[in-house]
């Protein structure tokens, strides 16, 4: 059996939740599977710097078609993905993208969340148009299997798109415990503190700066915190972010708010470990990697109590109402000022994070292709 895996989500060269998911599956699926063959395919005019996937049972295939032309060709069935992959039994899309495939080819799609459908107001016009262009309903109907990253996402698929329950398999993503662990060397911590000029004690917001991540509420809540902690904001600029920076500029605690921009993956574990707490007050998440990574390094987590986050965090983090800045402020004060609570959350977080591994994720996905 030959399985093609879509790498088009890696074309930007940046690594966020979806890209992280894709990269880790690529490292695990071919290693676990000694029977099937894999074709990793992507489209880019320039050759992208991809990790070395030189497995005996896999190959990388690149096409150099302008993305707009390829997407239009796929949209109107003028070209099939098999022209990129060659003949295959399965096409696996770790993230929904434009596609057109032969009727006999089986299709699996990972659904990370349905925020463009559930919360379209958090997106700009360009992204709303792109998600409409993808035609979720048609894609989910064509797929033989949908991998949902949480029970919450599965329920959304069933409720919104009337997807049959048996078509949706809940398979949680993992984290790399070789990278995210509590014993980060002191020299790495010092290096990251120096690179980003980090203060002694700080709350960390690590996410793309866009409305769904709810940075605005965190800034307002931070103004109500007690003590000398700073707020450090890390992440690339997404869309509709200017109001957040206006809030920072006009905040009475603006002198203690620091934006450090996009953080390279290699520095993330140390950055998270240095934080007194990770704040993740998102309105809507299909999963939520950052809280899990924080728990794995031993940093307490405060997160929104909506969507999938309670499912991921469980009782190992402090859950608050993301729509209520006072609730968020109380949570921040409690997690910063109550050492007994902090130690309890650290202990529970370390144990909970161990349940999420990429090997387990890959094994469950692979079992679907075998059936």
Steps between C-alpha positions, in 0.01 A plus 500: 500500500622851418407798716555859387532770766431863414784734609354818354436636850880522544543736205511818712817390675351595838412249768172533688253242628402351163859493371617344825235230464604427143874485573464266795276258314752490214769399746292224656274338240769353268704379798204307642388362165723244331242379247366804317672757281470878543509795264545840666388766255496877489484783251738796496685697237810483718620191680408526866739404774327194641624259765689198371242226446733251336307189597533194283122487459442866408573763237449877471325636192499868407310685231576857396158628405396852611271437797215711361494297179522170685219592740273615216579182304411286800191706578355449153623140458744592223780319678515221761732471799616170353688707242722606792510168681478233233254209548420447870248314716457775761554874506542633852458873556630601846314826444216579260619654174360526149479158334354292221570126490402193305185315617690184592755682720412502868527827690578576865497855638602624843258764627672727752208732568201663338568854620455655151143365505420542870673837554539667158506843666853428620634482143578765244334508157791324326488200733121478498513486120766226508300284741189545286707400197594175674135389521506314832172318444611350168841404640359327808245318289769369261737384774495134596633582845527817706751516783375744766760629745247508786155383598391863478606518135323171428180634653529814286536289187191299585294800611592751228569280197290193588802274455419140601653426837669181377697696240671716765788356704621701799878479509677742730824660379812452708799699612868424462618405847861506387459875453232595752611366836559651846879458508608772258871580559575829681722618214204476258282697740767771532545516125129553432468753781786699347382470138156641575592724795250329727403641841542298819136402553247502220173366368542365148258532209631283215278503195424663168377854560144486368156559657407136576797468735349772723814695584286808566335341805838388631642853476201639691520222759874556541429859604313357799773264614692549822875476548792567270447251216530611139295393201710363213325460164655267242373400158480608141263773387186351354207730413289766671779543754531881507235549774704271728807718460291812565391338827863435591600855415221649715522250786587632843741207518649555154849525651466137611368359173758373251439369147786282379359391161516158341706249699697230321394147585838417651455773763138425594557238774738725694275804454199312637705354784616848607143628529325514835182400317370449147180692427281353226162680509393402147132518408508191280753221448470162335783373720766732647867401482646777714327407828614141456858604425500726805382217723773276358777739607344568840344843448153561649223570249202732512262442207154581375226262605344481153514263201764224523726660761335333803540170314873560453586669829270303730560573868871565434445869424293790624194556277334843482232682301679658202215747451541633854820695563432499875488120499827496309658752739396295804650192340828678428525630855426155641749318281772757573436544870402153625811282510311190620268525201797554269672184618179300467450619143862432408477143631167431329617664179813288473296183543230603255746600227647150499172364362550684170768352273554519124569129482154429639347748255679341205406146606131588514508673162689209347242252632236685298695449175542131577129441548 
